[in-house]
Amino acid sequence: MPHATALPLDHPDRVRWFAAANFGLFIHFDQASQLGVDLSWPMVGLTSDDGSGVAEHAPVDYLKHVDDFDPDSWDPRALARAARDAGMSYAVFTAKHHSGWASWPSTATALSIARSPYGRRGGDLVREYVEAFREQRLRVGLYYSLSDWSDNDYPAWRPEFAPYSFEEYPRSSPVEWSRYREGLKAELTELLTGYGRIDLLWFDGGWERTEAEWDSRDLERHIRSLQPDIVLNDRLPGVGDYRTPEQTSPASDGAQLWETCLTMNNTWGWDPRDLNYKSPGTILRTLVDSVAHGGTLLLNVGPDETGALPAQESAMLQTISEWMARHGESVVGADRGLEPWQFYGPSTRNGDSLFLHLIAWPDEELTVRGIHPRSVRSVELMTDGSELPFRTVIDPADAREADPLGNLVIAIPPRRPDTPLPVIRVRVQEALATR
């Protein structure tokens, strides 16, 4: 959805962990998961179609079962372990989406988990998520929608507003708007004081108002008065530490921190009709392409009405974990690698190793250009640990230099290994230099 995109790369120390995060888990889960529809958008007659836009449908009675929510298979500890095993270093959970339903027992709004059977037994999705992911030493983030289609002061969505229009959403009176902003700040205060350190706040929904209407700087001051070191995304207009392209990489190669958020299928929340899942290879290629270009991948899951992960999403995390067991060094703690002209695919660096991600299986041999090939110690196919023959090619005019630039030519086995994404490790004696 529309959001700010121009952020300079002059970030303070608080974002250093995020700049090195590389891979995170997005969790879209709220009371409407029991309806089997995507989060919030069906409430205004829209839904995700192919992951890149929206399509009109009949509005859904989104809140009709809000008092029945009781996800007896919700297991955030298992989800946190799966995220850790998949090489993720942080997560973002939907504390409140555009519908206005709060997944914690809020006293600032009547529309919260407190009114459901789960909440009446003391259930608090935010607390359970935060504690589970902290146990696995993962950074914790919260998704919070600035817009609220159920709050009369916003105003609440009404049929006469149809069709939904993004920036032209109706405005409330000045008195109502002032009251709404105070309620918004009260909810943020609960989230940022009741659960210990929150590492990241992932705003959304800000496109329906201007920076001046939100009074974004006032909101930022309020947030940082409660959590000084929190990292903010770019969806509170005029504020943000990093960009958030959705379902794609940035369209321009700016000097900015960025994170692409990606669904496994087409929808963010659980929709049993959406079986159009991406392949593990597609997701892993997106991951390594993000890391190779200085970005981060936030991969989404949508628990079902019981709180359990759909089988396809659980299997996807397991496949990623198995790939990470052999190839994780090419992602976890890695930095961007070579320039595009030097190698045909994404590459990363970590310690004394250069990692070449083979998005297509080369025919007979591949070439890495513009490095110091005499520093290469070994070349290994990470899938099975086998050593690959290699040779160095140096222009005769430069051959008498002590450490000339040249090319590395690697012999490739005829059979592609059985893995979603093969990786070659090139070990060097010192940091690889480029032109």
Wavefront OBJ file of the C-alpha trace (Angstrom):
o trace
v 0.000 0.000 0.000
v 1.165 3.631 -0.428
v 3.945 4.652 1.945
v 7.030 6.840 2.178
v 10.112 5.739 0.250
v 12.874 8.351 0.574
v 15.003 7.741 3.650
v 18.648 8.825 3.893
v 21.295 6.399 5.106
v 22.382 8.420 8.157
v 20.995 6.094 10.789
v 21.991 6.114 14.472
v 23.484 3.198 16.370
v 20.089 1.802 17.316
v 19.583 0.347 13.824
v 22.889 -1.524 13.583
v 21.278 -4.803 14.597
v 18.618 -4.353 11.920
v 21.179 -3.542 9.227
v 22.708 -6.984 9.905
v 19.436 -8.858 10.529
v 19.010 -10.268 6.974
v 16.027 -12.567 7.694
v 12.885 -12.244 9.819
v 9.424 -13.732 10.347
v 6.180 -11.793 9.785
v 3.144 -13.222 11.628
v -0.340 -12.195 10.462
v -2.840 -13.581 12.969
v -5.947 -12.138 14.584
v -9.540 -13.005 15.429
v -10.588 -13.034 11.745
v -8.308 -16.004 11.106
v -11.264 -18.061 12.324
v -13.186 -16.762 9.270
v -10.519 -17.947 6.838
v -10.125 -14.506 5.251
v -7.178 -12.175 4.864
v -6.666 -9.604 7.596
v -8.883 -6.477 7.548
v -9.189 -5.840 3.801
v -12.348 -7.987 3.370
v -13.976 -5.604 5.886
v -13.969 -2.836 3.241
v -14.728 -5.123 0.307
v -11.147 -5.643 -0.826
v -8.799 -8.593 -0.669
v -5.329 -9.498 -1.860
v -5.412 -10.951 -5.360
v -1.955 -11.850 -6.672
v 0.011 -10.333 -3.813
v 0.609 -7.066 -5.626
v -2.719 -5.320 -5.381
v -6.339 -5.597 -4.321
v -9.627 -6.661 -5.891
v -13.212 -5.753 -5.039
v -15.531 -8.278 -3.391
v -18.631 -8.117 -1.230
v -17.677 -6.777 2.223
v -17.260 -9.423 4.916
v -18.839 -9.232 8.377
v -15.318 -9.216 9.727
v -16.134 -8.864 13.440
v -19.101 -11.233 13.643
v -17.182 -13.889 15.645
v -14.939 -11.545 17.609
v -16.340 -12.858 20.912
v -15.698 -16.511 19.978
v -11.945 -16.343 19.395
v -10.260 -19.322 21.103
v -7.125 -20.544 19.247
v -6.337 -23.703 21.219
v -3.411 -24.721 18.954
v -1.562 -21.391 19.113
v 2.022 -22.340 20.043
v 4.354 -19.343 19.793
v 7.242 -21.280 21.335
v 7.175 -23.808 18.501
v 6.937 -20.951 16.014
v 9.907 -19.202 17.605
v 11.983 -22.394 17.417
v 11.048 -22.792 13.748
v 12.106 -19.195 13.076
v 15.425 -19.708 14.846
v 16.103 -22.949 12.963
v 15.316 -21.174 9.682
v 18.116 -18.684 10.392
v 15.856 -15.766 11.293
v 17.019 -13.139 13.773
v 13.814 -11.179 14.431
v 10.042 -11.297 14.039
v 7.073 -8.944 13.660
v 3.617 -9.831 15.047
v 0.297 -8.140 14.188
v -0.654 -6.484 17.469
v -3.403 -4.521 15.705
v -4.427 -4.493 12.047
v -6.692 -2.034 10.189
v -9.830 -3.653 11.651
v -8.966 -2.182 15.066
v -8.989 -5.491 16.960
v -6.235 -5.531 19.593
v -4.492 -8.853 20.183
v -3.622 -7.853 23.738
v -6.088 -7.115 26.629
v -6.130 -3.379 26.070
v -7.836 -0.933 28.400
v -7.586 1.780 25.719
v -10.096 0.071 23.412
v -13.103 -2.147 23.974
v -12.312 -4.178 20.861
v -9.625 -6.522 22.126
v -8.847 -10.119 22.921
v -10.085 -9.514 26.485
v -13.697 -10.062 25.387
v -13.063 -13.524 23.878
v -12.925 -16.894 25.676
v -9.177 -16.942 25.073
v -8.737 -13.524 26.622
v -11.034 -14.203 29.558
v -8.731 -17.089 30.520
v -5.810 -14.659 30.579
v -4.721 -15.115 26.975
v -2.608 -12.314 25.502
v -1.207 -13.009 22.030
v 1.298 -10.165 22.264
v 2.748 -11.318 25.588
v 2.893 -14.947 24.487
v 4.654 -14.010 21.258
v 7.132 -11.642 22.905
v 8.114 -14.106 25.627
v 8.459 -17.044 23.237
v 10.676 -15.217 20.762
v 12.818 -13.661 23.467
v 13.454 -17.166 24.826
v 15.035 -18.008 21.466
v 17.117 -14.789 21.565
v 15.264 -13.297 18.620
v 14.508 -9.597 18.367
v 10.821 -8.770 18.742
v 8.798 -6.367 16.643
v 5.132 -5.368 16.663
v 2.926 -4.459 13.712
v 0.522 -1.625 14.494
v -1.972 -0.073 12.081
v -2.468 3.662 12.394
v -5.860 3.409 10.684
v -8.775 1.813 12.554
v -11.888 0.962 10.543
v -13.941 0.105 13.635
v -13.414 3.273 15.693
v -16.227 5.827 15.314
v -13.771 8.637 15.938
v -11.647 7.564 12.942
v -14.458 7.177 11.527
v -15.531 3.541 11.396
v -16.127 1.980 7.976
v -19.697 2.343 6.675
v -21.253 0.923 3.494
v -21.762 4.413 2.075
v -17.967 4.874 2.008
v -17.694 2.215 -0.721
v -15.802 1.808 -2.883
v -12.740 2.094 -0.661
v -10.394 4.915 -1.701
v -6.972 5.016 -0.157
v -5.946 8.625 0.487
v -9.534 9.863 0.248
v -10.841 7.937 3.249
v -13.436 10.171 5.031
v -12.217 12.495 7.786
v -13.754 12.905 11.225
v -14.369 16.195 13.024
v -11.442 17.951 14.765
v -12.798 16.922 18.181
v -13.162 13.296 17.101
v -9.721 13.286 15.480
v -8.070 14.675 18.597
v -9.787 11.995 20.670
v -8.704 9.302 18.199
v -5.051 10.350 18.345
v -5.094 10.280 22.135
v -6.516 6.758 22.022
v -3.852 5.746 19.523
v -1.127 7.060 21.817
v -2.700 5.246 24.768
v -2.570 1.941 22.867
v 1.049 2.530 21.875
v 1.847 3.286 25.515
v 0.408 -0.083 26.556
v 2.441 -1.923 23.920
v 5.662 -0.066 24.660
v 5.515 -0.202 28.467
v 3.829 -3.531 29.216
v 6.105 -6.019 27.461
v 9.678 -5.027 28.166
v 12.004 -3.996 25.374
v 10.370 -3.870 21.943
v 13.028 -3.787 19.240
v 10.953 -2.711 16.261
v 7.612 -1.034 15.543
v 6.169 -1.846 12.126
v 3.576 0.798 11.262
v 0.978 0.419 8.536
v -2.175 2.225 7.411
v -0.619 5.671 7.413
v -1.572 6.417 3.796
v -5.116 7.444 4.825
v -3.865 10.665 6.447
v -1.138 13.205 5.807
v 1.996 13.688 7.875
v 0.454 16.837 9.324
v -2.794 15.073 10.258
v -0.955 12.288 12.022
v 1.405 14.841 13.591
v 4.072 12.239 12.946
v 6.850 13.967 14.865
v 4.694 14.111 17.974
v 3.981 10.392 17.670
v 7.668 9.668 17.183
v 8.583 11.713 20.269
v 5.965 9.814 22.260
v 7.278 6.447 21.074
v 10.923 7.272 21.723
v 10.116 8.630 25.168
v 8.988 5.082 26.000
v 11.463 3.035 23.917
v 14.436 5.230 22.941
v 16.235 2.563 20.915
v 13.250 1.210 18.984
v 13.579 0.865 15.200
v 10.711 2.306 13.126
v 9.724 1.414 9.582
v 8.705 4.044 7.020
v 4.896 3.785 7.131
v 4.272 6.611 9.589
v 4.466 9.443 7.028
v 7.641 11.482 7.356
v 9.257 9.117 9.882
v 11.261 5.927 9.572
v 14.603 4.162 9.821
v 14.216 1.911 6.758
v 12.129 1.305 3.622
v 9.522 -1.462 3.297
v 8.847 -2.511 -0.305
v 6.028 -5.073 -0.325
v 6.171 -8.369 -2.264
v 9.183 -7.111 -4.242
v 12.684 -5.692 -3.954
v 13.243 -1.928 -4.208
v 12.715 -0.532 -7.668
v 15.761 1.727 -7.263
v 19.208 1.055 -5.832
v 19.362 3.861 -3.273
v 21.718 4.114 -0.315
v 18.988 3.177 2.173
v 18.244 0.351 4.560
v 15.371 -1.766 3.274
v 13.305 -4.813 4.048
v 10.991 -6.591 1.641
v 7.974 -8.314 3.202
v 6.824 -11.399 1.303
v 3.938 -13.853 1.592
v 4.420 -17.585 1.019
v 1.259 -17.627 -1.107
v -0.803 -14.537 -2.079
v -2.511 -13.642 1.202
v -1.144 -12.400 4.521
v -3.677 -14.027 6.833
v -4.916 -17.595 6.582
v -7.243 -18.185 3.653
v -7.807 -21.909 2.939
v -8.736 -21.057 -0.662
v -5.294 -19.636 -1.390
v -3.123 -22.613 -2.315
v -0.850 -20.691 -4.686
v 2.313 -21.232 -2.656
v 5.720 -20.188 -3.874
v 8.396 -22.840 -4.210
v 11.206 -23.082 -1.641
v 13.615 -22.139 -4.416
v 11.716 -18.924 -5.138
v 11.737 -17.911 -1.475
v 15.406 -18.769 -0.984
v 16.365 -16.883 -4.144
v 14.463 -13.858 -2.824
v 16.291 -14.183 0.494
v 19.804 -14.375 -0.936
v 19.032 -11.665 -3.491
v 17.957 -9.399 -0.629
v 21.113 -10.053 1.403
v 23.331 -9.717 -1.684
v 21.916 -6.238 -2.302
v 22.091 -4.990 1.280
v 18.482 -5.732 2.268
v 16.435 -7.958 4.542
v 13.620 -10.442 3.894
v 10.604 -10.516 6.234
v 8.822 -13.776 5.334
v 5.167 -14.073 6.322
v 3.161 -16.868 7.915
v -0.569 -16.858 8.672
v -1.728 -19.255 11.408
v -5.159 -20.812 10.872
v -8.301 -20.471 13.001
v -6.848 -22.738 15.713
v -3.528 -20.857 15.817
v -1.619 -23.651 14.081
v 0.460 -23.061 10.977
v -1.014 -24.414 7.731
v 0.809 -27.587 6.680
v 2.308 -25.897 3.615
v 3.813 -23.081 5.684
v 5.173 -25.425 8.323
v 6.763 -27.544 5.576
v 8.251 -24.427 3.975
v 9.942 -23.383 7.223
v 11.255 -26.927 7.631
v 12.696 -26.920 4.107
v 14.360 -23.558 4.737
v 15.799 -24.931 8.000
v 17.251 -27.949 6.186
v 18.804 -25.676 3.576
v 20.180 -23.410 6.308
v 21.822 -26.367 8.044
v 24.249 -26.627 5.103
v 24.174 -23.162 3.578
v 23.325 -20.847 6.480
v 26.708 -19.099 6.571
v 25.871 -17.580 3.203
v 22.947 -15.715 4.839
v 23.271 -15.544 8.637
v 25.756 -12.804 9.500
v 26.601 -12.326 5.823
v 27.033 -9.081 3.922
v 26.659 -8.140 0.275
v 29.199 -9.743 -2.040
v 30.397 -9.004 -5.563
v 29.135 -6.474 -8.058
v 26.693 -7.823 -10.666
v 29.312 -7.715 -13.451
v 31.612 -10.018 -11.507
v 29.234 -12.984 -11.156
v 25.920 -13.854 -12.812
v 23.949 -14.444 -9.590
v 23.591 -13.171 -6.012
v 26.735 -13.379 -3.907
v 27.490 -12.717 -0.246
v 30.517 -12.580 2.052
v 31.048 -13.903 5.556
v 34.445 -14.004 7.225
v 37.033 -15.548 4.894
v 34.420 -16.851 2.455
v 32.678 -15.653 -0.664
v 29.364 -17.409 -1.399
v 28.078 -17.850 -4.943
v 24.343 -18.657 -5.163
v 23.612 -20.637 -8.304
v 20.157 -19.458 -9.319
v 20.711 -21.395 -12.559
v 22.978 -24.432 -12.816
v 26.011 -23.489 -14.940
v 27.109 -25.534 -17.923
v 30.597 -26.988 -17.324
v 32.162 -23.995 -15.602
v 31.519 -20.543 -14.158
v 33.706 -17.473 -13.950
v 34.163 -14.940 -11.150
v 35.742 -11.775 -12.503
v 37.803 -8.953 -11.107
v 39.183 -10.571 -7.940
v 42.662 -11.472 -6.701
v 42.557 -15.145 -7.678
v 45.916 -16.050 -6.104
v 44.303 -15.548 -2.687
v 41.811 -18.390 -3.286
v 42.482 -21.361 -0.979
v 39.637 -23.713 -1.893
v 36.292 -23.973 -3.671
v 33.529 -26.131 -2.216
v 29.997 -27.143 -3.199
v 28.229 -26.620 0.126
v 25.405 -29.105 -0.505
v 27.713 -32.103 -0.058
v 31.042 -30.512 0.921
v 32.798 -31.691 -2.231
v 35.850 -29.781 -3.457
v 35.529 -28.281 -6.944
v 38.494 -27.923 -9.315
v 39.359 -24.345 -10.182
v 41.955 -22.349 -12.089
v 43.028 -18.758 -12.165
v 43.228 -16.657 -15.315
v 45.440 -13.570 -15.269
v 46.272 -11.292 -18.162
v 49.938 -11.966 -19.120
v 50.600 -8.236 -18.942
v 49.746 -8.353 -15.223
v 51.145 -11.767 -14.331
v 54.435 -10.462 -12.884
v 52.628 -8.359 -10.322
v 52.635 -9.669 -6.749
v 48.849 -9.829 -6.423
v 47.200 -9.009 -9.739
v 43.527 -8.853 -10.509
v 42.165 -11.685 -12.567
v 39.405 -14.222 -12.962
v 38.543 -17.427 -11.124
v 37.180 -20.270 -13.292
v 35.399 -23.080 -11.417
v 34.611 -26.499 -12.902
v 30.958 -27.469 -12.394
v 29.699 -31.059 -11.964
v 27.284 -32.238 -14.677
v 24.482 -33.059 -12.215
v 22.727 -30.374 -10.211
v 22.557 -31.276 -6.478
v 19.165 -31.980 -4.915
v 18.641 -28.689 -3.098
v 16.378 -25.690 -3.720
v 19.403 -23.437 -4.205
v 22.990 -24.690 -4.641
v 25.780 -22.577 -3.159
v 29.528 -22.533 -3.789
v 31.903 -21.389 -1.045
v 35.161 -19.756 -2.135
v 37.642 -19.584 0.766
v 40.315 -16.922 0.548
v 43.473 -16.082 2.447
v 42.346 -12.497 2.947
v 39.445 -10.247 2.026
v 38.724 -10.417 -1.687
v 39.557 -7.146 -3.389
v 37.618 -5.852 -6.367
v 38.209 -3.109 -8.829
l 1 2 3 4 5 6 7 8 9 10 11 12 13 14 15 16 17 18 19 20 21 22 23 24 25 26 27 28 29 30 31 32 33 34 35 36 37 38 39 40 41 42 43 44 45 46 47 48 49 50 51 52 53 54 55 56 57 58 59 60 61 62 63 64 65 66 67 68 69 70 71 72 73 74 75 76 77 78 79 80 81 82 83 84 85 86 87 88 89 90 91 92 93 94 95 96 97 98 99 100 101 102 103 104 105 106 107 108 109 110 111 112 113 114 115 116 117 118 119 120 121 122 123 124 125 126 127 128 129 130 131 132 133 134 135 136 137 138 139 140 141 142 143 144 145 146 147 148 149 150 151 152 153 154 155 156 157 158 159 160 161 162 163 164 165 166 167 168 169 170 171 172 173 174 175 176 177 178 179 180 181 182 183 184 185 186 187 188 189 190 191 192 193 194 195 196 197 198 199 200 201 202 203 204 205 206 207 208 209 210 211 212 213 214 215 216 217 218 219 220 221 222 223 224 225 226 227 228 229 230 231 232 233 234 235 236 237 238 239 240 241 242 243 244 245 246 247 248 249 250 251 252 253 254 255 256 257 258 259 260 261 262 263 264 265 266 267 268 269 270 271 272 273 274 275 276 277 278 279 280 281 282 283 284 285 286 287 288 289 290 291 292 293 294 295 296 297 298 299 300 301 302 303 304 305 306 307 308 309 310 311 312 313 314 315 316 317 318 319 320 321 322 323 324 325 326 327 328 329 330 331 332 333 334 335 336 337 338 339 340 341 342 343 344 345 346 347 348 349 350 351 352 353 354 355 356 357 358 359 360 361 362 363 364 365 366 367 368 369 370 371 372 373 374 375 376 377 378 379 380 381 382 383 384 385 386 387 388 389 390 391 392 393 394 395 396 397 398 399 400 401 402 403 404 405 406 407 408 409 410 411 412 413 414 415 416 417 418 419 420 421 422 423 424 425 426 427 428 429 430 431 432 433 434 435
